[in-house]
Amino acid sequence: MKILLLDIETAPNKVYTWGLFNQNIALNQIDEPGYTLCWSAKWLGKKEIMFASLYKNGKREMLKQIEDLLNEADVVVHYNGTRFDIPILNQEFLSMGWGPPKPIQQIDLLRTVRSRFRFTSNKLAYVAEYLGLGKKVQHKGMMLWRECMAGITVAWRKMEEYNKQDIRILEKVYLALQPWIVNHPNFGLYVFRDRPNCPSCGSGDIQKRGLARTQTLTYQRYRCMSCGAWSKERYSNLNKDQRKNVLKGI
Ligand SMILES: [Zn+2]
C-alpha cells in the first residue's frame, strides 16, 4: 500500500478593509484570492521529503508534480486535508483545466484526534509536542507569508524548511495514531500472506484475542503486536467446536 503524507501551504486572500476589528469582507473588497504557495510530501517509510513551490517550480510544474504523486498513491495522509489541502488542490487542478486525480482513500488525522481523544488543542503542533514527537519550525508568522508572496528568497527557504518539518511531524503522528484510526484502509488487501495481517499496519505479527461478535455472527479477533490495533477475521466461519476452542484459547 503506497501511503503519501501531504501538507500544503497557501497564501492568504489580499483584501481592502476600512477597519481592523470584526470585519465583514465583501467580495468586491478582494484584491486577490488565496492560492497554493507550496506543498511537501513523503512516502511512508521512505527517507526523501519532496517539496515544490510556486517560487522554485512555477504553478504548472508545482501542481503537476503533486497530481502525479496523488495518482501514484493508494492512500493520502493529511491533517484536516479533507476540508483544506485536498479541496484546495482540486480547485487548482480545475483552474488548470485538468480533470480530477485518481480517487484515493484519505486518512485525515484531525478526524482521529477529534473523535478518539480530548486534547486541549487539536492543532498538529500541540498534539505532536504533547506526544513528544517534535516541534514545528519557528517563524515570524504572517510576515513570512508576506515575504514569500513578495518573492524574497530567504523567506522561501524558511517556508520550505517549515513545510518539510510539518511532514516529518505528520509521519510521526500518523505512526503513533495508526492503531487508533477507525476504518484504516486495509493493509491486508495489499500484503499477500497465507495467514492474516494487521489491517492497520500490514504486520503479520498478530495474536488471537478471543471472539468478536456482531448481532448475528462470531469472528476470530486479533491484536497486532507491532502497532496495537485490534481487528477481526474477514469471514465468520467458526463452527460450534471452533468457537469453544477459541474461548479456551486453543
Ligand atoms: Zn498493526
Boltz pocket constraint, residues with backbone or C-beta under 6 A from the ligand:
constraints:
  - pocket:
      binder: B
      contacts: [[A, 198], [A, 199], [A, 200], [A, 201], [A, 202], [A, 203], [A, 224], [A, 225], [A, 226], [A, 227], [A, 228], [A, 229]]
      max_distance: 6.0
